[in-house]
């Protein structure tokens, strides 16, 4: 697929196009968690990334991007995105976290038709998904009407 006359990078070439369900997952209170965990934060963050990758993989999810305290995933179908979110929240809840650093993740999901450019998805649907995630609290999964 060519976008704007450019070939997509290998990482964007595998991402779904058309109607896509976007999932953002962020650690609630990541700065506080970083301060309380200190040097152990890296290991906790790595474990969370592994849990996210495992849940996404089980439900046909694609990694789009990672931030210091969260993940951006894409799914071809809303059911898979919601199932991955539930799977992830259950895995996080079952994990034994350090007593001074219990991890709570908020998840926002939105379905739309974002544009896929050479650097990933762009457009209003990406912003909506991120805002929906931001409206949630740790341990919550919030979905848009379009996803519902």
C-alpha positions as CSV (number, residue, x, y, z in Angstrom):
1,X,0.0,0.0,0.0
2,X,1.3,3.4,-0.8
3,X,0.3,6.5,1.3
4,X,1.0,9.9,-0.2
5,X,3.4,8.4,-2.7
6,X,5.6,6.9,-0.1
7,X,6.0,3.3,0.8
8,X,5.0,2.5,4.4
9,X,7.7,1.4,6.8
10,X,7.8,-2.2,7.7
11,X,6.2,-1.5,11.0
12,X,3.2,0.3,9.5
13,X,2.8,-2.1,6.6
14,X,1.3,-4.7,8.8
15,X,-1.2,-2.4,10.5
16,X,-4.9,-2.9,9.7
17,X,-6.6,-0.3,7.4
18,X,-10.2,0.8,6.8
19,X,-12.4,0.5,9.9
20,X,-10.0,0.0,12.8
21,X,-10.4,-0.3,16.5
22,X,-7.8,1.7,18.4
23,X,-6.9,0.9,22.0
24,X,-4.8,3.1,24.3
25,X,-3.7,1.7,27.7
26,X,-1.9,4.0,30.2
27,X,-0.6,3.4,33.7
28,X,-2.6,5.5,36.2
29,X,-0.3,7.6,38.3
30,X,2.9,6.6,36.5
31,X,4.9,9.5,37.9
32,X,3.9,8.6,41.4
33,X,4.6,5.0,40.7
34,X,8.1,5.9,39.3
35,X,8.9,7.8,42.5
36,X,7.7,5.0,44.8
37,X,9.4,2.2,42.9
38,X,12.6,4.0,42.1
39,X,15.1,1.7,40.3
40,X,12.4,-1.1,40.2
41,X,10.2,0.9,37.9
42,X,12.0,-0.4,34.8
43,X,11.2,-4.1,35.7
44,X,7.6,-3.3,36.5
45,X,7.2,-1.4,33.2
46,X,8.9,-4.3,31.3
47,X,6.5,-6.8,32.9
48,X,3.5,-4.6,32.0
49,X,4.7,-4.4,28.4
50,X,4.9,-8.2,28.3
51,X,1.4,-8.5,29.6
52,X,0.2,-6.0,27.0
53,X,1.9,-7.8,24.2
54,X,0.6,-11.2,25.3
55,X,-3.0,-9.9,25.5
56,X,-2.7,-8.1,22.1
57,X,-1.2,-11.2,20.5
58,X,-4.0,-13.5,21.8
59,X,-6.6,-11.2,20.2
60,X,-4.9,-10.3,16.9
61,X,-3.8,-6.9,18.0
62,X,-1.0,-4.8,16.5
63,X,1.5,-2.6,18.3
64,X,1.3,0.9,16.9
65,X,3.4,2.9,19.4
66,X,4.7,2.9,23.0
67,X,5.0,5.8,25.4
68,X,6.8,5.8,28.7
69,X,3.7,4.9,30.5
70,X,1.4,3.3,27.9
71,X,0.7,1.5,24.7
72,X,-1.2,2.2,21.5
73,X,-2.7,-0.8,19.8
74,X,-4.8,-1.4,16.7
75,X,-7.3,-4.2,16.0
76,X,-9.2,-5.2,12.8
77,X,-12.3,-5.8,14.9
78,X,-14.0,-4.2,18.0
79,X,-14.7,-7.5,19.6
80,X,-11.0,-8.5,19.6
81,X,-10.0,-5.1,21.0
82,X,-12.5,-5.4,23.9
83,X,-11.5,-9.0,24.5
84,X,-7.9,-8.0,24.6
85,X,-8.7,-5.2,27.1
86,X,-10.6,-7.5,29.4
87,X,-7.8,-10.1,29.1
88,X,-5.2,-7.4,29.9
89,X,-7.1,-6.1,32.9
90,X,-7.5,-9.6,34.3
91,X,-3.7,-10.3,33.8
92,X,-2.8,-7.0,35.5
93,X,-5.1,-7.8,38.4
94,X,-3.7,-11.3,38.8
95,X,0.0,-10.1,38.8
96,X,1.9,-9.8,42.0
97,X,3.2,-6.2,42.0
98,X,5.6,-4.8,44.6
99,X,3.6,-3.5,47.6
100,X,4.8,0.0,47.0
101,X,3.9,-0.1,43.4
102,X,0.5,-1.7,42.5
103,X,-0.1,-1.1,38.8
104,X,-3.5,0.1,37.6
105,X,-4.1,0.7,33.9
106,X,-6.9,2.7,32.2
107,X,-7.9,1.6,28.8
108,X,-9.8,3.6,26.1
109,X,-11.1,2.1,22.9
110,X,-12.6,3.8,19.8
111,X,-13.5,2.5,16.4
112,X,-13.1,4.6,13.3
113,X,-11.3,5.0,10.0
114,X,-7.9,6.6,10.8
115,X,-5.5,7.4,8.1
116,X,-2.4,5.2,8.0
117,X,0.7,7.2,7.1
118,X,4.3,6.3,7.1
119,X,4.7,7.0,10.8
120,X,1.4,5.3,11.9
121,X,-2.2,6.3,12.3
122,X,-3.3,10.0,12.2
123,X,-6.6,11.8,12.4
124,X,-9.5,12.5,14.6
125,X,-10.1,8.9,15.5
126,X,-6.7,8.6,17.1
127,X,-7.4,11.7,19.2
128,X,-10.8,10.4,20.3
129,X,-9.3,7.1,21.4
130,X,-6.6,8.9,23.4
131,X,-9.2,11.2,25.1
132,X,-11.5,8.3,25.9
133,X,-8.5,6.6,27.6
134,X,-7.7,9.8,29.5
135,X,-11.3,10.0,30.8
136,X,-11.0,6.6,32.5
137,X,-9.5,5.6,35.8
138,X,-7.2,2.7,36.7
139,X,-8.8,-0.7,36.2
140,X,-11.4,0.7,33.8
141,X,-12.1,0.0,30.2
142,X,-14.0,2.8,28.5
143,X,-15.3,2.4,25.0
144,X,-16.8,4.9,22.5
145,X,-20.3,4.6,21.1
146,X,-18.8,3.6,17.8
147,X,-17.1,0.7,19.4
148,X,-20.1,-0.3,21.4
